[in-house]
């Protein structure tokens, strides 16, 4: 049932999403807190996003992005080993494609069923889209602060310049904020 009810990701080949599940969740949270839901986003084509930002994000989030097929089994193994030896919560082992799947279509809950659905969507994304398109979607749709969505909105909000014009330091700071963008 889960497999046949998955979203059709083929539309993402040519179409840029106007919102994501994560954006809708944040809007609902804002309204629930009695605040206006606002969103700043400006789409930037892959070729116009700073190569420095692309590189910084890959180093910070998924160094093996170009080599794996959506799931980095080495990173997943290391994450599970860390969990077993140190206890506590599982450290981040999600790839950029997995994060994109979750942000586009799923909730932030941490349950096994949601993770299985995320993996199925991840496989579909990898089968239907090029790596460059996956990275373009990710960079344009991820949260970079309260109501700030995508690389260009973040670059303009924090540095007053387009994402094509970031310095190495600015790119590194933006990449470092992805782990918890509403705090960092």
Secondary structure, DSSP 8 states (H G I E B T S, - for coil): -TTTTS--GGGGGT---S--HHHHHHHHHHHHTT-----EE----GGGS-HHHHHHHHHHH-TTTTTSSS--HHHHHHHHHHHHHH-SS------HHHHHHHHHH--S---HHHHHHHHHHHHHHHHHS-HHHHHHHHHHHSB-STTEESHHHHHHHHHSS-GGG--HHHHHHHHHHGGGTTT-
